[in-house]
Amino acid sequence: MGLAEGEAAARIADSLAEKIRANGGHLDTGFVGTPYLCRALSQHGHHDLACDLLFNLDFPSWLYEVQMGATTIWERWNSVLPDGKISSTGMNSLNHYAYGSILEWIYRTIVGINPDETGAGFARTVIAPKPDYRFASVKGQVQTPYGLCSSGWKLQDNRLDLEVTVPFGARAHLVLPDAEAGAVTVAAVRPVQLQQAGTTAVAELLPGSCRFSYDLTRPYRKIYSVQCSVDDLMAQPQTKAAVLRHFPGNQGRIPFAEESSRLIEIMRAPFVRVPEETIAALDAELKGI
């Protein structure tokens, strides 16, 4: 909600991310918390985890509902049970707005269309997409008081192609993620002046359509680490080999329901206690795969 700033906000976000990992990589929020969840993660350095939540297939998740045939978001994560029967719990709507708020996060974060909240609605738009390697392409549009504002991108071989349309009478502030301003190819009717701002390239856009194409300055791929689940790491030959080199006694999950399935928890578990230097070396090797 923006109640914390700076280091305090980062610390709280890190604790939130840790809680999600400890919960098996699944959300555990209701009507109040869910609309803030992915947005808070993406804003504070945990965008990959927010995307993990979106792509989960098992209960509780959005795609569990989709796999069960949902065309609208339910009031409860298990409104329809795995056997196809409607849950007997009362107050069980099959079309409910609260959990459907994930679409706001997709528009604001993945597509990247946001009103500049310092002025009237969409007189100035902030277009700041956050791509993820699991999306090949994304496109969205918002009908603003000034007309249609759209943003769409494609990601291939670590190259991002972005097309933006700003409606007549409006303006937009563009933020290109992981970009070198001088290396961006621009196709636009009006001149566009890109400036470097940390790891991003920014520009002020006038009405019309523009296209931007560039190689991302960091790899957009799955990053493995000791925070990953054992199942995830053992499913890939390279990561499995790395784990077995540093932790040859690994037998998979600890057979207790209350224990985490994450490798880091197993390596630090009682009666195991892998040295921290071994954990650090394995973590560095996994991140390089």
C-alpha positions in Angstrom: 0.0 0.0 0.0 3.0 2.3 0.0 3.2 2.6 3.8 6.9 1.8 3.9 9.7 3.3 1.9 13.4 2.6 1.1 15.1 -0.1 3.1 12.0 -0.8 5.1 10.0 -1.5 2.0 12.7 -3.8 0.6 13.0 -5.7 3.9 9.2 -6.2 4.0 9.1 -7.3 0.4 12.0 -9.8 1.0 10.1 -11.2 4.0 6.9 -11.5 1.8 8.9 -13.4 -0.9 10.4 -15.7 1.8 7.0 -16.5 3.1 5.7 -17.4 -0.4 8.7 -19.7 -0.9 8.1 -21.3 2.5 4.5 -21.9 1.4 5.7 -24.0 -1.5 5.8 -21.2 -4.0 2.0 -20.5 -3.6 0.0 -17.5 -2.6 -1.9 -17.7 0.7 -3.9 -14.5 0.5 -7.6 -13.6 0.4 -9.7 -10.7 -1.0 -7.7 -8.0 0.8 -4.1 -9.2 0.1 -4.4 -10.7 -3.4 -4.8 -7.5 -5.3 -1.6 -6.1 -3.8 0.5 -9.3 -3.9 2.0 -9.6 -7.4 2.2 -5.8 -7.8 4.2 -5.5 -4.5 6.5 -8.3 -5.5 7.2 -6.8 -9.0 7.8 -3.3 -7.6 10.4 -4.5 -5.1 12.7 -6.8 -6.9 10.7 -10.1 -6.9 9.1 -9.9 -10.4 10.1 -13.5 -11.2 8.3 -14.7 -8.1 5.1 -12.8 -9.1 5.3 -14.5 -12.5 5.8 -17.9 -10.7 2.5 -17.3 -8.9 0.7 -16.5 -12.2 2.0 -19.6 -13.9 1.3 -22.1 -11.0 -1.0 -24.9 -12.3 -2.0 -26.4 -9.0 -4.3 -25.3 -6.2 -4.4 -22.5 -5.1 -3.7 -20.6 -8.3 -5.4 -18.9 -11.2 -4.4 -21.5 -13.8 -5.8 -24.2 -11.6 -9.2 -22.5 -12.3 -8.5 -22.3 -16.0 -7.5 -26.0 -16.1 -10.8 -26.8 -14.4 -12.7 -25.0 -17.3 -13.1 -21.6 -15.7 -13.8 -18.6 -18.1 -14.2 -16.2 -15.1 -12.4 -16.0 -11.8 -14.0 -17.6 -8.8 -14.8 -16.3 -5.4 -12.8 -19.2 -3.8 -9.6 -20.8 -5.1 -11.4 -24.2 -5.0 -14.9 -23.3 -6.0 -14.7 -26.3 -8.3 -13.1 -29.3 -6.8 -10.6 -31.6 -8.7 -13.4 -34.1 -9.4 -15.3 -31.4 -11.2 -18.0 -30.9 -8.5 -18.9 -27.5 -7.1 -17.6 -27.0 -3.6 -20.3 -27.3 -1.0 -19.0 -24.2 0.8 -21.5 -21.3 1.0 -21.0 -18.0 -0.8 -19.4 -19.6 -3.8 -19.6 -17.2 -6.8 -18.0 -18.4 -10.1 -17.5 -14.8 -11.2 -15.8 -12.6 -8.6 -13.8 -9.5 -8.9 -11.3 -9.8 -6.0 -9.1 -12.5 -7.3 -9.6 -11.2 -10.9 -7.5 -8.3 -9.9 -4.5 -10.3 -11.3 -5.5 -8.7 -14.6 -4.7 -5.3 -13.2 -1.2 -6.5 -12.5 -0.9 -7.9 -16.0 -2.0 -4.5 -17.5 0.1 -2.4 -15.2 3.2 -4.5 -15.0 3.5 -7.1 -17.8 2.0 -4.8 -20.5 3.2 -1.7 -18.6 0.3 0.7 -19.0 -0.2 3.0 -16.0 -1.8 6.5 -15.5 0.5 9.2 -14.3 -1.2 9.7 -10.9 0.2 13.3 -10.6 -2.4 14.5 -13.1 -5.8 13.8 -14.5 -6.6 10.3 -15.7 -4.3 9.3 -18.6 -3.5 12.8 -19.7 0.0 11.4 -19.2 0.6 7.7 -19.3 3.6 5.9 -17.8 4.5 2.9 -20.1 6.9 0.7 -18.3 6.6 -3.0 -19.2 8.3 -5.7 -17.2 9.0 -8.7 -19.6 9.5 -12.3 -18.4 11.0 -15.1 -20.3 7.9 -17.2 -20.0 6.0 -14.8 -22.2 6.8 -14.9 -25.9 4.6 -11.8 -26.6 2.2 -9.6 -24.8 -0.2 -6.9 -26.0 -2.8 -4.8 -24.2 -4.8 -1.6 -24.6 -6.7 0.8 -22.4 -9.6 3.0 -23.6 -8.6 6.4 -22.0 -10.6 9.7 -22.1 -8.1 10.7 -24.9 -8.5 7.5 -27.0 -6.8 4.1 -27.2 -3.4 3.7 -25.5 -1.6 0.5 -26.3 1.6 -1.3 -25.5 2.8 -4.6 -26.9 6.1 -6.5 -26.9 7.8 -9.6 -28.2 10.7 -11.4 -26.6 13.0 -13.6 -28.7 16.6 -14.6 -28.2 17.0 -11.9 -25.5 15.9 -9.2 -27.9 12.9 -7.1 -27.1 10.6 -5.5 -29.7 8.1 -3.0 -28.3 5.3 -1.0 -30.0 3.5 1.8 -28.2 0.6 4.0 -29.3 -0.2 7.3 -27.5 -3.6 8.8 -28.2 -4.1 12.3 -29.6 -3.9 15.0 -26.9 -2.0 12.9 -24.4 1.6 12.2 -23.6 3.5 9.3 -22.3 6.6 8.6 -20.3 8.4 5.5 -21.6 10.6 3.3 -19.6 12.5 0.6 -21.5 13.8 -2.1 -19.1 17.4 -3.3 -19.2 18.3 -1.1 -22.1 21.3 0.9 -23.4 19.8 4.1 -24.8 22.4 4.4 -27.6 21.7 0.8 -28.7 18.0 1.0 -29.2 16.6 1.1 -32.7 13.6 3.5 -32.9 11.0 3.8 -35.6 8.7 6.8 -35.1 7.2 9.6 -37.1 8.4 12.2 -34.6 11.9 12.2 -33.2 12.3 10.3 -29.9 15.1 11.3 -27.5 16.1 8.3 -25.3 18.1 9.0 -22.2 19.9 6.5 -19.9 18.4 6.2 -16.4 20.3 3.5 -14.5 19.6 0.2 -16.2 16.7 1.6 -18.2 16.3 4.0 -21.1 13.6 6.6 -20.8 11.8 9.0 -23.2 8.9 11.4 -23.4 6.5 10.4 -26.1 4.1 12.6 -28.1 0.9 11.2 -29.7 1.3 8.5 -32.3 2.9 5.1 -32.7 6.5 4.2 -32.0 8.5 1.0 -32.3 11.6 0.1 -30.3 14.0 -2.8 -30.7 17.1 -3.7 -28.7 19.1 -6.4 -27.1 18.5 -6.7 -23.3 21.5 -6.0 -21.1 20.9 -9.0 -18.9 19.7 -12.5 -19.7 16.0 -13.1 -19.6 15.9 -16.8 -18.6 15.1 -18.9 -15.6 17.6 -18.3 -12.8 18.3 -21.3 -10.7 19.5 -21.1 -7.1 19.5 -23.0 -3.8 16.1 -21.3 -3.2 14.6 -23.5 -5.9 12.7 -26.7 -5.1 14.5 -30.0 -5.2 12.0 -31.3 -7.8 12.8 -28.3 -10.0 16.6 -28.7 -9.7 16.6 -32.5 -10.1 14.5 -32.3 -13.3 17.2 -30.5 -15.3 20.5 -32.4 -16.1 22.8 -29.5 -15.5 21.3 -28.4 -12.3 21.0 -32.0 -11.0 24.7 -32.5 -11.7 25.6 -29.4 -9.9 23.6 -30.4 -6.8 25.0 -33.8 -6.7 28.6 -32.5 -6.9 28.1 -30.2 -3.9 25.6 -32.3 -2.1 26.1 -36.0 -3.0 23.9 -37.2 -0.2 20.8 -35.5 -1.4 17.8 -37.8 -1.4 15.2 -35.3 -2.4 12.6 -33.9 -0.1 12.7 -34.3 3.6 9.7 -36.6 4.3 7.8 -34.3 6.7 4.8 -32.3 5.5 5.8 -29.3 7.5 9.2 -29.1 6.0 10.0 -27.0 2.9 10.8 -28.6 -0.4 13.5 -26.0 -1.2 17.0 -27.1 -1.4 18.3 -24.4 1.0 16.0 -25.7 3.7 17.2 -29.3 3.2 20.8 -28.3 3.2 20.3 -26.4 6.5 18.0 -29.0 8.1 18.9 -30.6 11.4 21.2 -33.6 11.0 22.3 -32.4 7.6 23.9 -29.0 8.2 25.8 -28.5 4.9 28.6 -25.9 5.4 27.7 -22.4 4.4 30.6 -22.2 2.0 29.4 -25.2 0.2 25.9 -23.7 -0.1 27.4 -20.5 -1.4 29.5 -22.3 -4.0 26.5 -24.3 -5.2 24.3 -21.2 -5.3 26.8 -19.4 -7.5 27.1 -22.4 -9.9 23.4 -22.8 -10.2 22.9 -19.1 -11.0 25.4 -19.4 -13.8 23.6 -22.3 -15.6 
